[in-house]
Amino acid sequence: MSFRTPGFGRRLGSGRTRLVLPVLVALAAVLIAYMVFTSIYTNLLWYRSVGFSEVYTTQLQAKVVLFFGSGLFMALVVGANVVVAYRLRPAYRPLSVEQQGLERYRSVIDPRRKLIAVVMLGLLAVLTGSSVAGQWPVWLAFLNRTPFHVVDPQFHKDVSFYVFTYPFLRLLLGVIFATVILSFVAALMVHYLYGGLRLQGPGDKASPPTRAHLSVLAGLFVLLKAFAYWFDRYGLVHSERGVSTGASYTDVNALLPAKTILAVIALICAAMFVSNLLRRGMMLPGVGFTLLVLSAILLGGLYPLLIQQFQVKPDELAKERAFIQRNIEFTRKAYGVDKASVVPYGTQPVTDKKKLQEESDRQRQDGVRLLDPNVVGETFQQLQRIRPFYKFPDTLDVDRYTVDGRTIDTVVGLREVSGAPSGQHSWVKDRMVYTHGYGFVSAYGDRFTSRGVPEFITKSMPVAPDEKIKVARPEIYFGERSPRYSVVGGRGQQELDYPDNSKAGQRSSTYTGEGGVAIDSFFRKLLYSTKFQDKNLLLSGAIKKDAKILYNRTPREMVHRAAPWLTLDGDPYPAVVGGRIVWIVDGYTASSGYPYAEQTSLGEATRDTITDTRSAVAQQANDHINYMRNAVKATVDAYDGTVHLYQWDTEDPITKTWMKVFKGTVQPRSSIPPELEAHFRYPQDLFKVQRKILSKYHVTDPAAFFSGEGFWEVPEDPGAKGKRQPPYYQSLRTPGAPATNFSLTTVFNPRGNGQLAAFMSVSCTPGPGYGKIEILQMPRNAQPAGPGQVQSSFETDSQVKNDLFALRQGGTKTVPGNLLTIPFAGGLLYVEPMYAKTAGGSEQQPYPFLGKVLVQFGDSITAANSLREALNQILGGAGGPAATTPGGKLSPEAQKAVGELQRAVDAYEKAQREGNYPAMGEAWKQIKDARDALAAAQQAKPPAAPAPSGSPSPSPSPSASPSATPPRD
């Protein structure tokens, strides 16, 4: 017998369903709250660990204020208009098909209208708040703005108005615009739903209250449009209408008065819309709307077009001259190139042999950085990584150190850890043993061993006490290739320092630095297990007392978090300061609001061969800027992650503004330790932007700028087709300078011309001359060869071609190094190290070694085993070519041998293209005979440096088969 009441099961099931939904919603809310808390709290712990918690809390407060402020404003205003529209609904609705259809929707919505309204307004508030909160830098910069003390020539406002105030006003206006538009749309929907607005039926389509409500909202929109027209006037300083950026003749004489008139018309039209509160009918609002549209078309569009076409075009230079001058002046000032000097050069090259020899001796004494940091990364990797779990970057860095009493260009790199060896991976090894790299490796920039490999200054593992660069803390816990996170410093924890030859097989240590976040409690293990989605952080028993977790540990990321208002250089570099390894990161302030200054894409301006082909240098975002300063020098300690920010540009108003926002985070320039300052250098990304600007803005005459005849371009990298040539760090002696100076250099070609237009350098040595830009401009009627032409000359010169051909035998390929351009004796000296890279094998290592040094001066070209030998050959000094006549030409025997060798090479290449292997074998024999003849003609030539270990013989082997590797040009 059953006592079950009919329907009881269904009611119970329905009750369970009603219970499950709230529980699921509550669980989802708790989970979301936990995830948000985890993100905020772990971020706060990280900021505390580096001493920049104020930066995070200030950002968080600004975001919260903007989120809730804008979200509530949007929700309240839109919600108020929805309530007003609902209360203005007509008491009686006429019977019609349209209203019958809407009645079905009203019957569904009415019982739930409050819930629907709250959900929709809440969603709108969240979307608005999220969007506006992301603009916290605009708000904080506006509140703490600092004057530039530079006034624009049109509106006579300080530049700070355009950099700080104008963006904030546009943001504010945008939020209010969006609020009014959404209020109008929401009110329109409610009025339509409840019959205040009809599309069908006889009589008025809108009730008087509906008409009044919508008219007020439309009037507010037009009123905002009046303010927008007024503020648009100031936006003309960024106009692109004319020949150059900034307010042009048409903007000032047509568009500026038009914007003012349109603002007045919009005010009148707003009054016409609001007048609908007092009288029925849509005539006045209709007239106002029509007047506004026609005025915008005629005054804002057609009138400026007519002025441009019939007044400016017939005499454009005369009309635009003053505005071009404004653009030139403000662009040069905005990018910090207004003090760049352009010096004529190359009109009187030195021809006296004695003076040339003196210049040659001086050049050898000054040294030339033949070690290319963009090539020898592989060499460092093969010779100095010691174990396969260490790794060097694919692009090394150039610094300078005082070694044996002489300051020299030095190529440096860190031996960073890449994880546990293959086949030995485990969570403990990956996260708690292989936690850091070890060792600062450096090499002379102008020296090689007899094997053609870098001559190292520091390389030992462990660090030797007699190293010429003293490193007391060689461990690298914070680096460019550090693991995502590591657990270090626990009691008894052993982290691999380096392998050694003891019985243990390795040397271990325990992290004792101040950096990192303690993770020896269950609560924090839970938080970080959630953050990194790794259960081992919660469950592993290997994490001991006093353990810390290191994360967010790459130098650029750390500095970006500590100073989010900075744009960071793409190439941080390590330096040894006080026995510790520190990363130096250049920070920029940038803006797109500087008046009359030409905008440029930061990403495009800084792209070159290195950013496109190497992973060690970060690419910049494609942000458009028209102001840039190297405002801050930042450092990150490679052992404990300590971050320091030092003010570098003491005059930059943007830096001063953010120093007000984040008080105490940026230290004054006077606090920079002298030993650290000695390693500062002029940053590459700023230099790349400045060279792009100076390719046009070295022209300061408006008429010449208008014609564009003297514009330059950065040449294509000879070693990478389609890529822009990167700038190079090198020590050089500019004309008139008493001594060498560490500099960053580049060259320019005339637009569409492969010749050389100018040589640009900037002093990188901190001191009175730091940052001074000097441009050596070549004579237009006698421009020397550009980088592409010089590279082509190297490859086509018969003697050099033969030397390179010999270098490319036996599976060896050549890798061109940086083609350095050096002012020398009133002309230009081109120096290019040509590296060779052997094929892999049991006895050969596939890393680049120096094969030849290619040099060109004037019309003279040579290839030699060293720079000294090359300069002697070029300038006819001691040690020059022995197989020459007293007149400096090749002897008849040598000339004949060179010709036969060239013909044999040509025959080999032709046979190779045709696939004629017998002919290739015959040509190979001819090549050998011609080289033997050339060697006989050069018997008196000093012997070349010994070939690198594992490298091929400089001449083809007598037993070489016809299928051997062909010549590579």
BELLIN-V794494 format. One record per helix or strand of 2 or more residues. SS is the DSSP state (hx for helix, st for strand). FROM is the first residue (numbers start at 1). TO is the last residue. Records with the same first field share a line. If there is no record, write none. Layout:
SS: FROM-TO + FROM-TO
//
This chain:
hx: 8-50 + 53-87 + 97-133 + 136-143 + 159-193 + 208-232 + 234-238 + 249-277 + 283-334 + 353-366 + 377-384 + 427-433 + 522-531 + 536-539 + 555-562 + 602-605 + 609-613 + 653-661 + 669-671 + 674-677 + 684-697 + 702-707 + 787-796 + 798-807 + 867-875 + 892-914 + 917-937
st: 341-345 + 390-391 + 397-403 + 406-414 + 416-417 + 437-438 + 440-448 + 454-458 + 475-476 + 485-488 + 495-499 + 506-509 + 517-518 + 548-551 + 567-568 + 573-577 + 580-591 + 600-601 + 624-625 + 627-637 + 643-647 + 712-714 + 728-732 + 741-750 + 755-763 + 773-778 + 813-824 + 827-837 + 848-857 + 860-864
//
